[in-house]
Amino acid sequence: MGDEPIGSLKISLPAFLASSEISAAIAEFVQTYPKVNLSLNYTDQVINIMDEGLDLSIRVGWLEDSSLMARKIGESKRFLVASSKYASRHQPPMHPNDLKQWDWVHFSMRGSTVDFTSPNDEVVCICEKSRVNVNSALAISHFVSENLGLGILPENLVKKQLAQEELIHILPNWQLKPLGYYAVWPNNAHRENLTLLLVRFLAKRGLITAED
């Protein structure tokens, strides 16, 4: 690519990352390399990298084995939350089993069971009782705020509302498995050098506990 990177990249990211540290880092990348153009597709739909001709995809969750190249660029805590109004309708829970009669706003791309880990490393699995199923983290945030039940959301989506006490962190002493943030790309990428430049840039930004 010569001394100054030049070219275009086509990238997909989950919709809830539109206002996030990752998007802020991408903006910094664009400012750092003025001859690089990015086409960003923010969507919660599962996209096939090869079929869509993507150079890079940011995926959130727990990466499954595949033929794609991947690097972990960060990690995010998840919180179980409810609106103050909805939580006030129930006795404060002390244990995950106390949530069996609570309603949930369920993320349809995840299973219906939830594992909680106590400070003493006790693991308790419960099943969500949901009447509303959505395929978007932003939709979970909206319907939880509309008092429809519990929701599991990444830290960046609830931090402000928790600070303003619009949402309540339910069972704060019990931990949920954190989300991994992964950069994924085809191993025969035509713009591999440019793709790797962006991946390394994101990994070095310390995005939510980034790892090498």
Salt bridges, closest charged atoms under 4 A:
GLU4 OE1 - LYS35 NZ 3.60
GLU28 OE1 - ARG205 NE 3.24
ASP55 OD1 - ARG191 NH2 2.87
GLU75 OE2 - LYS72 NZ 2.61
ASP103 OD1 - LYS129 NZ 2.76
GLU122 OE2 - HIS95 NE2 3.70
GLU128 OE1 - HIS106 ND1 2.71
GLU128 OE2 - ARG110 NH2 2.57
GLU211 OE2 - LYS72 NZ 3.94
ASP212 OD1 - ARG71 NH2 3.04
